[in-house]
Amino acid sequence: MTRSDLVEELAARFAQLTQRDAEYAVKTILDAMSDALVRGHRIEIRGFGSFSVNRRPPRMGRNPRSGEAVHIPEKRVPHFKPGKALRETVDQRTAELQGVQAQ
């Protein structure tokens, strides 16, 4: 699902929302989540999962073409851990779909 798919789904589920309002709502939520992660906060959405920032320490890597050593600087990368309810739902619905397709 892409961002535009999410906007369309939101506008379709809530008739009182225009496409523009749905797009603004999605943008606002994603911006707020990004800002929280940049500030180092952890985001937890019960039943869905949690987002956090992991630190990757600096290291030495290799250029695959020349084989020379290359310094790779420290990075901070977002990490998502799905919640128990999401994992169970995905597992259950995937099993149901596979059962329907097998028939």
C-alpha positions as CSV (number, residue, x, y, z in Angstrom):
1,M,0.0,0.0,0.0
2,T,1.3,3.4,-1.0
3,R,0.7,6.7,0.6
4,S,-1.9,7.6,-2.1
5,D,-3.6,4.3,-1.6
6,L,-3.9,5.1,2.1
7,V,-5.4,8.5,1.3
8,E,-7.9,6.9,-1.0
9,E,-8.9,4.3,1.6
10,L,-9.4,6.9,4.2
11,A,-11.5,9.1,2.0
12,A,-13.6,6.1,0.9
13,R,-14.2,4.9,4.5
14,F,-15.2,8.3,5.8
15,A,-17.7,10.0,3.4
16,Q,-17.4,13.3,5.3
17,L,-13.7,13.6,4.4
18,T,-12.8,15.0,1.0
19,Q,-9.7,13.6,-0.8
20,R,-7.8,16.8,0.2
21,D,-8.8,16.4,3.9
22,A,-7.7,12.8,3.9
23,E,-4.4,13.7,2.3
24,Y,-3.8,16.4,4.9
25,A,-4.7,14.0,7.7
26,V,-2.2,11.4,6.4
27,K,0.5,14.0,5.9
28,T,0.0,15.4,9.4
29,I,0.2,12.0,11.1
30,L,3.3,11.0,9.1
31,D,5.0,14.4,9.8
32,A,4.3,14.1,13.5
33,M,5.7,10.6,13.6
34,S,8.8,11.7,11.7
35,D,9.4,14.6,14.0
36,A,9.0,12.4,17.1
37,L,11.6,10.0,15.8
38,V,14.0,12.8,14.9
39,R,13.7,14.0,18.5
40,G,14.6,10.5,19.7
41,H,11.2,9.6,21.0
42,R,9.6,6.1,20.7
43,I,6.2,5.8,19.1
44,E,3.9,3.1,20.3
45,I,0.5,2.4,18.7
46,R,-1.3,-0.3,20.7
47,G,-2.4,-3.3,18.7
48,F,-0.2,-2.2,15.7
49,G,3.4,-1.8,16.8
50,S,6.2,0.5,17.8
51,F,8.7,2.7,16.0
52,S,12.1,3.6,17.4
53,V,15.4,4.8,16.3
54,N,18.4,2.5,16.3
55,R,22.0,3.6,16.2
56,R,24.4,2.0,13.8
57,P,28.0,2.6,15.0
58,P,30.7,3.8,12.6
59,R,32.6,0.9,10.8
60,M,35.0,0.1,8.1
61,G,33.6,-1.3,4.9
62,R,35.0,-2.3,1.5
63,N,34.5,-0.8,-1.9
64,P,33.3,-3.9,-3.9
65,R,35.0,-2.7,-7.1
66,S,38.4,-1.7,-5.8
67,G,38.5,-3.6,-2.5
68,E,39.9,-0.5,-0.7
69,A,38.7,0.1,2.9
70,V,36.1,2.8,3.2
71,H,35.0,4.5,6.5
72,I,31.2,4.3,7.0
73,P,30.0,7.0,9.4
74,E,27.5,6.4,12.3
75,K,23.8,6.3,11.3
76,R,20.5,6.5,13.0
77,V,17.9,4.4,11.3
78,P,14.1,4.0,12.1
79,H,13.0,0.5,13.2
80,F,9.5,-0.9,13.3
81,K,8.5,-3.8,15.6
82,P,5.0,-5.1,15.0
83,G,2.7,-5.6,17.9
84,K,1.3,-9.0,19.0
85,A,-2.2,-8.2,17.7
86,L,-0.8,-7.2,14.2
87,R,1.3,-10.3,14.0
88,E,-1.6,-12.6,14.9
89,T,-4.0,-10.8,12.5
90,V,-1.5,-11.1,9.6
91,D,-0.8,-14.7,10.4
92,Q,-4.5,-15.6,10.6
93,R,-5.7,-13.7,7.5
94,T,-2.8,-15.1,5.5
95,A,-3.7,-18.6,6.5
96,E,-7.4,-17.9,5.6
97,L,-6.4,-16.5,2.2
98,Q,-4.1,-19.5,1.5
99,G,-7.0,-21.9,2.5
100,V,-9.4,-20.1,0.1
101,Q,-6.9,-20.2,-2.8
102,A,-6.2,-23.9,-2.3
103,Q,-9.8,-24.8,-2.9
